[in-house]
């Protein structure tokens, strides 16, 4: 049975590079793959790009209300050879229902799906897509990177114009100011946030 895989890690853990390497490995052996990503990820327009300079155009862009399974099956239904794997970048931005569709593609349609993404946002809160993947994926694999101190990074700290921020929307699209992220271990994140985690914020 084909499976749904979730390969996750903090920012800069090589997720996009690993995806592009997996695509290369399949194609080197004569297999066809489909590359996809959420349309909200505009950093490389209609491509998947890695920090080490690898880049490739995607076959599918998923918008918020798209029926992911239908789109994948339509792309598979061509005169080309069968699809051996679907590779999805930035999967944290997909809706839970779209993640469910990825599972259906694997289980009902027999096409392995490899989803790559980050677990939590800059406030240590799980993205809805990532949470669903953690709940239903057949296989979970952590891609590791290190913090500035040398320990394993598990959190993603947001910086605006060079300073850390711990309030704001989960997704910073069209944000005022230069938005960057730094991967951090728990100790360095708590130091930067003054010991604050998202659960410390009390709803009024």
Secondary structure by P-SEA (a helix, b strand, c coil): cbbbbbbbbccccaaaaaaaaaaaaaaaabbbbbbcccccccccccccccccbbbbbbccccccccaaaaaaaaaaccccccccbbbbcccccccaaaaaaaaaaaacccbbbbbbbccccccccccaaaaaaaacccbbbbbcccccccccccbbbbbccccccccccccccccccbbbbbbbcaaaaaaaaccccccccccc
